């Protein structure tokens, strides 16, 4: 296992970093470290306990912090070439392929195809909500699995287009879909609303979507990252003119964003890859400044595919030549847990967070890593009555210090 330590500093023309140097640690994993294959085509998912699942072109693999364990069709997986992976509220692992979907329950696989009700066997992306529903984006529309049956949506029952690339679930009545040629589509559980270039987007081909705790939506495309606010109004676009992408050795800038993600500390991540240049980077927006990590810094490969983050914000990046584990929080102080208390825990209506002040920020995620929006901390009290029962993480941020704690809603 190779470990690289790097310092990100203002050595790139046009990129202005904050005065403090940001230390980053990168650890790369390949077949030499136990992965079954280096091409992580289906992406990464993080299960409870920061167990990492990787979806490759010859099956999937689980990392327990020490070693990788592989699973393929010989173990019951529906197909070895994967296209997507996600973890649901019950800690079950869902895998998308061109032949249907598989669900790992901890002991074996259950397989789902059009015979079981899927709208299409070709899965483009999978997402889960805290209520246990699983969402499948396909080129034939959207399938929603409630644990026993599928509800399907396509252009015949209100969906603006069948060509879906991505699904981002805030909750069961706040779902965002990426599409080809029809922009970002909002689904409230009943009706669909499309947001396109007519509403200010720079591109109608959306590759991925992420939502932060304030309700801002980040839409990636080959024109950069469009931002919709909490009211779904277009506000801005992050592109090469904003420093989202560092210039590379040959001085080329580009806007080709393949994937966006918001971590537990509300940092925005962007994966950038331009196939005709064979050039790419992992970028992250922290404290208002964009930072970039490339192969020159130790990234496993320029072909960056998908990304997931742990409960402590550490990122796992799927690439064409293995996995890069990236910790951008090396050197940050950890808040003293003894000074911060959550009570009651478990709780049903509210939790009191002591040991914080009005300048303390927070983000809440479920155990699938999905950011929970619409919650606010008032005089140390957080209303959690709207949350579904289950375990959650609260990331508390104060200056350069941070801490993640767990609480249970019951």
Secondary structure, 3 states (H helix, E strand, C coil): CEEEEEEECCCCCCCCCCCCCEEEEEEEECHHHCCCCCCCCCEEEEECCCEEEEEECCEEEEECCCCEEEECHHHCCCCCCEEEEEECCCCCEEEEECCCEEEECCCCEEEECHHHCCCCCCEEEEEECCCCCEEEEECCEEEEECCCCEEEECHHHCCCCCCEEEEEEEECCEEEEEECCCCEEEECCCCEEEECHHHCCCCCCCCEEEECCCCCEEEEECCEEEEECCCCCEEEEECHHHCCCCCCCCCCCCCCEEEEEECCCCCEEEEEEECCCCEEEEEEEECCEEEEECHHHCCCCCCEEEEEECCCCCEEEEECCEEEEEECCCCCEECCHHHCEEECCCECCEEEEECCCCCCEEEEEECCCCECCCCCEECCEEECCCCCCEEEEEEEEECCEEEEEEEEEC
